[in-house]
């Protein structure tokens, strides 16, 4: 017996690839479709609309197809209220709970569409009927009695459309990864995007790996922090250790980043640096007593720029500032991610994916790494809004800093 359901797509569904993706998903999953209505937007700002009847051989197959379509922005043509079920215990969600995407989402409750607050992927949605609020919660934060959205009904997802024009600083941010792009011109566009974010009162989060210090980009990033282009920093214990080591001993993981020499006993410098910060009590305490006088962490402390150092099983020390509780580190990173309007991910696979998992798809993301696998894995994990640059971060950050500061100077001259 053939079963069917009507779904609709709206927005820039042609040039965004949404319609092609949905057609392909239906056929790949063994279904078929009939286009009942199709209206094409006839100018740049006008949206398109399509209404489809999706057909499958069984209700189970149809549910699978509709779920996949829903993840890509197709919504039921005749919506009903979302199904709510109470969580039976702390950290326990009802069966078949709705697992979020990172796209803007609305929940239908008592005939009204409620925007889901703090949207991010792989969360449950909790609805408060009294306050008419809907918001995401990670599974570890679910409390007994929370009204959790289950199933697929009464849920509306809207993937952000790709920019249709080239105007504005963000016109180049269309996603994808390439090592073929002209690096200098692309870096200039990233600089324009950062400057525009700051002019609009937005916040820029830098997600950094230790390779940034090894590659000699430390001073350039420190200058970006000092000049107010970085509003928050997310990194691991290793990044901060090597940054401090460079200040105390002139090395990063035992190597002089200027002449690439390996000084005698240089391999001990990183553990010595950790010991000195522990002795001082923290990085801010080390700055206050004059022990640490330069670098990215120094500029964060001096400029009151908040930072999160998330620990891992690999960490030496760790530094007193490092959050070693994984759940608490996630919570701190999540707060940074939701406050950011633009994110620079600089040569760190694990941190980039971790922060990317917390970001709404509307947040602008630039990921830079010498390894193409880093930027492709970020996109594959759901951060499809990111643009990726396969290049040396030691080249990228200094050129970016120069472009931004030159822009400031040109603005002053004018």
N, C-alpha and C positions, 0 to 999 in steps of 0.2 A: 504493500500500500504506500502510495506516495503522500508525503506530508509536506506542508509549505508554510512559509512565513514571509511577511512583507518587511523589508528594511528600507531605510532611506539614507542617502548621503547628501551632504550639503557643504558648501564652501568652495575652495579652489581645487575641486576634486580631480581635475584633468591634469593641470601642470604640476600638482603636488604628487601625482602618481597614486593617489588614494583609490581611484576607480579601477585602475589596472591591477593594483594589489588585491582588491576585493574580488574582482572577476577571477583572478588567478587562484585565490584561496578557495573559492567555491568549487572550481573544477579540480584542483589538486586533492580536495577532500571528498571527491566522488559525487558532488552535487551538480545541479544545473540551475539556471536562472532565466527569468524573463524580465525584460526592461518594460515596466508599465508606464513610466513617465521620465522624460529627460529634458531638462532645460539648461542650455549653455549660457553662461555669463557672456554678455556681448561687449563688455569693455573691462578695463583693467581692474576696477574695484567691484564689479558685479560678480556675485557668486553663482555657481552652477548647482543644479539639483538633480538627483536621480532617485527613482523609487523602483525597487526590484522585488520580484517574487522569487524567493529562494526555495528550491525543491530538493528533497532527499528521500531515500528509500525507507528510512525509519526515523522515529523521534530522536533516538540517540545520535544518529548521524547529523540530523538537523541541528541539534543543540551544539554539537562540536563545530559545525560550520558557522552558526550564528555567533558563537563565542569568539571565533577567530575574526569574523567580520567586525565584531564589537571592538576588539583590540585595535582595529585599524580605522575606527571612526564611523562605522555604519551603525545606525540606531534603529530600534523598532519603529515602524511607521505608525503604530497605534499603541503608544506607551501606557502602561499601568503603573500603579505605585510600586516602589521597591518592597521586597520582602524583608522584614526585620525579625531577627531571632535573638533572644537573650543569650549572652555568653554564660555557659554553665559553671565556669570557675575562672579564677585568675589565670591568665596566659593560655586559656583554652577557648578557641572560637568554634561556632557551630559548624557542622558539616556543610560543604558546598558554599562556604563563605566567599564573597566576591573579593578577589585579589586584584589590587589596583594596577593600572598602568601609571606612567609618569605624565600623562596628558591631562589637561583641564577636564574635570569630571563634574557632573551634576547628578544628584539623587532625587527622584520624584517621591514626595511624601505628602499625603493628603491633597493630591492634585497640584502641588507646588514644587517647582524645581529648585533644590537647594544646592548651591555650589559647595563642592568638597574642599575644605580648607587644608592647607599644608599638604597638597597632593605630592606623592612620590610613589615609585613603583613598589610592588610586593608588600603592600600593607592591607589591613582590613579597614572598612569604613564604618564608623560609629555615628549613629544619629541620635540627637537629643530632641525629642518631640516638643518638650516644654519651651526650649529656647530656639527651636527650628534651626538647628545647626547640624552640619555634617562635617566630619573631619577624619583624617587618617590616623590610625594607630598601628605601630609595629606589634607583632604578636606578643612580645614580652611585656608590653604595656597594657594589654587587655585586662579589664577587671570584670569580675563576676557581675552579671546583670547588665553589662553594656549591650545596647541594642545594635547588633551587627547586621550589615546588609548581606543577604545571601542570594544565590542565583544570579540571573542576568537581567531580570526585568526591572524597569524603573531606573535604569542607569544610562546616562548619556555621556559619551566620550567625544572630545573634539581635539584631534591632533592638530598642532599648529600648522598653518599653511606656510609653504615656502614663500619668501619674498617674490613678488611678481615683477618688481622693477629693480633697477640698479641704483636707485637714489638712496642717499643717506649712507652713513658709515657702516651700516650692517647689511647692505645689499649683497656683499660677497659671501655672507655666512649661509651657505646653502647645503652644508653637510658634505661628507665624503673625505677621502684621504688621498693625498698625492704627494710624491716627491718631485713631480714634474713642474709644480707651480713655481713661478719666479719668486724666490724667497724674499728678496728685498722689497718688492712691490706688495707682496702679501703681508709681510711684517708691517709695512706702512699702513695697510688697511686695518690690521689688528690694533695698531697705535691709534688710528682714528676712532675705532670702536671703543677703546678704553677712554679716550678723551671725551667722546660723546656721552658715555655712561656717567662719567664724573660731572660733566656739565648738567646732566639731567638729575643730579643728586643721587645717582646710583652707587652701589657698592661693588668693589672688585675683590674677589677672593683668589689668592695664589695658592696652588697645591703643588708642593715642591718635593723633589727627591734629592738624595745626596749627590747624584751625578752633577747637579747644578753647581755644587761647590767644587767638585773635582775638575769640572770643565773650565773653571775660571770665570764663571758668571756671577760670582758672589757679590762683588762690589757693585755691579750694575743693578742687581736686584735690590741690594741695600739702598741704592740711590732712588729706585722707584718707591720703596717704602718711605724713605725720608721725604720725598717730594709729594707724597700723598696719593700716589696712583694705586697703591695696594692698601685695602682697608681691613683685611684679615688674612691670616696665614694658616694653612693646614699642612702638617708635615709629620714625619716620624721622628723617633729619637735620634736616628742616624744623621738626619739633616742638621739638626741643631748641634749635635756633637761635632760634626766636621766643620760647621760654621765657627763654633767657638774655638776649636783646635787651630783653625787658620789664624784667628786673632792671637791666641796665646803662643803658638809655636811656628807659625808661618807655613804650616802643612795642612793637607787634607788627607786623612787616612795614611799619614806618613810621607806623602809626596808634596814637594814644593810645587804649587800650581803655576808658578811663574816660569821656573827653569826646568821643571819636571825631574829635578834631582830627588834622591831619596837619602836624606840626612841620616847620619849614624843614630841609631836608636829611634828613628822616626816612626817605626812601627808601633812604638809604645805611646806616641803622642795622643792618640784618641782616648786611651784609657786614663792617661794623665789628665787630659782635659775634663773628662767625666769626674775624676776625683776632685779637681779644683772646684768645680761647680757644686758638688755635693758638700765640700768643705764650707763654701760660701752660703749654702742653704737653698739657692735657686739661681736661675739666670738673672732675674731682676736684682737680687741681692749682689750678684757678682758685678753687675753694671753699676750699681749704686756705690760699691766700694772701690770702683776703678779697676777691677780685675779684667773685665771685658770692656774694650774701648772701640770696637768696630764690628761691622758685619751685619747680617740680616737680623739676627736675634737682638743685637744691640739696638738697631733702629726701631724694631718693634717695641722694645721696652722704652726707649727714649721718646718715641712718638705715640705711645699708648695705643699701639695697634694690637688688637687681640690675636692670640695664636692658640692653636690646639696641636699638641704633640701626642700622637696616638702610639702606644707601645705595641710591640710584637714579641713573639717567642725568641726572636733573634737578637734582641737588644742587649748590648753591654751596659752595665750600670744598673738601671737606666738613670737618666738625669732626674732630679727631683720634680721637674716640671712635667715629665711624661706621665700621661694617664695610662696606667697599666691594667685597669679594669676595662675589658673589651666593650661591655655594654655601656659603661659611662663614656668611653671614648666615642662610641657610635652616637650617643645623645649629644655630645659636644659638637661633633662634626655635623650632625643633622641641623643644629641651630645655626651654624655657619652657613650651611648650604641654603637654607630657606631665607637667609638674610641677603644672599648674594644676587646681584643682577647680571654679573658676568664672572666667569671663572676661567682662570689660566691654569692649565694642568701642565706642569713642566717636568718632564722626564721622571715619571714615577708610575709604574703600572698599577700596583696594588692600591695606592692612595687615590689614583685617578678613578679607578672602577668603584672604590668605596664611596667617594664623594659623588660620583656620577649617579650611583644608585639612590642617593638622597635628593637629587635635583628634579624639579619640575621640568618638563620638556620645553617650557617657555624661557628657561634661563640660557643665556648665550654662553657657549663653551668653546674654548680653543685648547686643543691638546697638542703638545709638541714633544716629540721623542725621536731619537735616531733609529729606533726599532719600529718598523711598520706594524708589528704585531701588537704593540701597545695601543696605538690609536685605533686599529681595526677592532681589537677586543673591546675597547670602550664603546664603539658604535654597536657592536654585536650584543653587548649587554643591555642595550636599550637607550643609550644616549645618542639617538639618531640626529639630534640637533647640533651635535658637535662638528666642528671642522678640525681636520687633523693635518699637521705639518710634520713630515718626516725630514728632520734636519737636526743638526747639533744644537743642543740647548745653549752651549757655550758661545755659539754665534748668534742665536736668536735673541737672547735676553739683552746683550749689549747693543745690538742694532735697534731693538725695540725701545730701549731706554734713550738712545740717541734721537730716535724719531720723535718720541714724546717730548723730550726737553727742547729739541729744535722747534717743535710746534709751539711750545710755550714762548720761546724767544721771538718767533715770528709774530705771535699774537701781541707781545709787548711792543715790538717795533711798530706794529700797525696802530 
